[in-house]
Amino acid sequence: MDGRCSYEVAAREAFEEAGVRGTIEHQTLGAYCYPKMLKNGLKVTCKVQVYALEVSEMSKNFKEKGERKTEWVSCNEAVKRVHEPELRSLFLQFKRRMTEQLAARSPRQIPAE
């Protein structure tokens, strides 16, 4: 998409494919490649940049609604469901980062004297 940053394109794709909107990070989590079969039968390798999106809104109507099924799953379940090893690694990396961020926010308990 002309004139748009890659993270803006990712946010638009998230809405078109899953009906979700929110705050997207400007830094990529990473990338993965997968083979794609085009309508004309040509097989090409696609490289996908992955961005974290904190969802704040879900729409009931979106462009690819009839083609997609939206389902929220844990990172561990997502790892089981995808076929691309690079994408599995990105899910696990994201899980570690979220776990570390949550731990840093948690109030530390002070032992009783």
C-alpha positions in Angstrom: 0.0 0.0 0.0 1.6 3.2 -1.2 2.8 5.7 1.3 2.0 3.5 4.4 4.5 2.1 6.9 4.6 -1.7 7.2 3.0 -1.6 10.7 0.1 0.5 9.3 -0.4 -2.2 6.6 -0.3 -4.9 9.2 -3.0 -3.1 11.3 -5.2 -2.8 8.2 -4.7 -6.5 7.4 -5.6 -7.4 11.0 -8.9 -5.5 10.5 -9.6 -6.9 7.1 -8.8 -10.5 8.0 -10.0 -10.7 11.7 -12.0 -7.6 12.3 -9.7 -6.4 15.1 -8.4 -2.8 15.8 -6.1 -1.5 18.5 -2.7 -0.2 19.2 0.0 -1.7 17.0 3.7 -1.7 17.8 6.0 0.1 15.3 8.8 -2.5 15.7 8.4 -5.9 14.1 8.4 -9.0 16.2 10.2 -10.7 13.4 9.3 -12.3 10.1 8.6 -15.7 8.6 8.3 -17.2 5.1 5.8 -19.6 3.6 5.0 -20.9 0.2 1.8 -19.6 -1.4 0.0 -21.0 -4.4 -1.4 -18.2 -6.7 -4.7 -18.5 -8.6 -2.7 -19.1 -11.8 -0.9 -22.1 -10.3 2.4 -20.3 -9.7 4.0 -21.1 -6.4 5.8 -18.2 -4.7 7.5 -17.7 -1.4 6.0 -15.0 0.8 7.8 -13.2 3.6 5.5 -11.9 6.3 6.5 -9.3 8.9 4.8 -9.8 12.2 3.7 -7.0 14.6 2.1 -7.1 18.0 -1.4 -5.5 18.1 -3.1 -4.8 21.4 -6.7 -5.4 20.5 -9.2 -2.8 21.9 -12.1 -3.3 19.4 -13.6 -6.3 17.6 -16.0 -5.7 14.6 -18.8 -8.0 13.6 -18.4 -7.1 10.0 -15.1 -7.1 8.1 -13.9 -7.7 4.6 -12.9 -11.4 5.0 -15.5 -12.4 7.5 -16.9 -15.3 5.5 -13.4 -16.6 4.7 -12.1 -16.6 8.3 -12.9 -18.0 11.7 -11.8 -15.8 14.6 -10.8 -17.7 17.7 -8.7 -16.6 20.7 -6.1 -19.1 21.8 -3.1 -19.1 24.1 0.4 -18.8 22.6 1.0 -22.5 23.3 -2.1 -23.5 21.4 -1.1 -21.2 18.5 2.3 -22.8 18.4 0.5 -26.2 18.0 -1.7 -25.0 15.2 0.7 -23.3 12.8 2.9 -25.2 10.3 5.7 -22.6 9.9 8.6 -23.2 12.3 9.6 -19.5 12.1 6.1 -18.4 13.1 6.1 -20.9 16.0 9.4 -19.3 17.2 7.8 -15.8 17.0 4.8 -16.9 19.1 7.1 -18.4 21.8 9.3 -15.2 21.7 6.2 -13.1 22.2 5.0 -15.3 25.1 8.3 -14.9 26.9 8.2 -11.1 26.4 4.7 -10.8 27.7 5.5 -13.0 30.7 8.5 -10.8 31.5 6.4 -7.6 31.1 3.7 -9.0 33.4 6.3 -10.1 36.0 7.8 -6.6 36.0 4.5 -5.0 36.6 3.4 -7.3 39.4 3.9 -5.9 42.9 6.6 -7.6 44.8 5.5 -9.2 48.1 7.4 -8.2 51.1 8.0 -11.1 53.5 6.3 -10.8 56.9 8.7 -10.2 59.8 
